[in-house]
Amino acid sequence: MAPSSEDKVALVTGAGRGIGRAIAVELGRAGFSLCLAARTREQLEGTRALTGLTPGRSLIVLIDLAGEEAPDDLFGAIMDHFGRLDVLINNAGWAPPRVAISKINAADQDRIIAVNLRAPVALTRLAAPQMARQPGGGVIVNIASASARNTPAGEAVYAAAKAGIIAFTRACFADFRQQGIRTCVVVPGLTDTSLIPPNKRLDRTRMLSPERIAAAVMSAVRSPDDTCVAEIVIEPARDPLSGVR
């Protein structure tokens, strides 16, 4: 018998702010226990306060997912605390200011790939066998970016990493669909978070809100057992770059 939401556990990476915080709040409202992972304790404590969950039903893990052992450490902490994982949200992302590929330094290049691609792949590899053994299976949602398809100048490595996440998710869908694991990639357009600095060319009132992305994620999490929402592309209704002087 599949457990109810109150008995299920979700992991949200990059949960301290922006899209990750919005997703965590929605999962908390839906009754999930939560593991909140990011690098800053103050931000994660703020997210936990918004979910209303007690420390018994929420675990804060301070972690930098650029570290090679970080996914193993994070997954181990979840298993030690909760003993199960039902929903994995690979949301954490990182990118430096836009820079031409000929000028990006090796450390930034490696960090982009580690956070945006290597860590989600590793967490999925760790989580999938656990989900397959559990009644009710599991859900894995990866957060990509419209940059994967728009490929803007100055974002070559970031765009490549996010394109990799889209392809990886589609391959996981084929690998896991017989095991009761649903996989989805959410591809957001311009979203109003602190990761996008002030820019006179952007009308931020036209950008997507983190809450809109969280709603899209929840539609995948809540999809019926016989249905997999494999990919969600969400764009602002009006172009944030249109009409801005």
Protein Blocks (a to p, Z undefined) as FASTA:
>chain_A
ZZdfklpccddehklgcjllmmmmmmmmnopacddddfblklmmmmmmmnopafkloccd
dddfkbmklmmmmmmmmmmmnopafbdcdfbccddddddfklpcfklmmmmmmmmmmmmm
mmmmmmmmmmmmpghiaaddddddfklmnopghilmmmmmmmmmmmmmmmmmmmmmmnop
acddddddddddfklccdfkbcfklpccfklmmmmmmmmmmpcfkbccfbccdddfbdfk
gopZZ
